[in-house]
Amino acid sequence: MAGKVWFVGAGPGDPDLVTVKGRDLVARAGAILYAGSLVAEAALRWAPEGCVKRDSKDMALEEIVAWLIEQARQHETVVRLQTGDPSLYGALVEMARPLDTAAIPWGVVPGVSSAMASAAAAGESLTLPEVTQTVILTRVAGRTPMPSGEELEALAAHHATLCLFLSITLLPEVQRALKAAGWADDAPILVVQKATWPEEEKIIRGTLADIRDRCRAEKIGSQAMIIASPALGARYWPDISRSKLYDPAFGHRFRRASTSEEKTA
């Protein structure tokens, strides 16, 4: 009987942000394949003695899959530990299909995405009532092309929150696409490098016009999330629209709406 391969999201970097389920799987794993260039090795601290550990940073897809299958035939629990959440830019389907063919069972443990971790690090909200209620997770076309209709300029035309993965080296294209979509030069932009990584996190705030220069000054060239959003900096605004969920005048099945007379009684 083959063991089971688990794709575990290691989160954005801080090992304390690995889920309890992910930590428990690491703690009983017979073999762990981790993305050493992206996952902090501290995330391996729960691995049991004798666990087979392999860094995948120099491996091609075929080598990764072969390793997982080989280890699953020797161990009850095999963990593929990868950055963020396995469902976002993690080649999950490409690795899972050969496991299906080999009759190796597998499962996924979600992880904290760097998009959410970056917003948290900067104290920002990705949504705000009457400002934006939509978050678009995407990337800029590089060596991997974008499907038709998903070009950044087209997505930016919605003027919703944009979380751009794998795009920090393409900031000129980000600036061009957002300007073409009608974003102003003074639109706020947030860049967070290595969100939550102890002693390595960098938070860069700027505008669409100057964010590239600010990132160059801080030598930000990899592992960075770009967030463009009309909600950035809202905590400093003189006024914001109130959330209906917590408005006393807005009733729901757990709370009766209060009238202005009841509030002043």
Summary of the structure (lengths in Angstrom):
residues: 265
radius of gyration: 21.8
end to end distance: 70.2
largest distance: 71.8
contacts: 819
relative contact order: 0.14
helix: 31%
strand: 22%
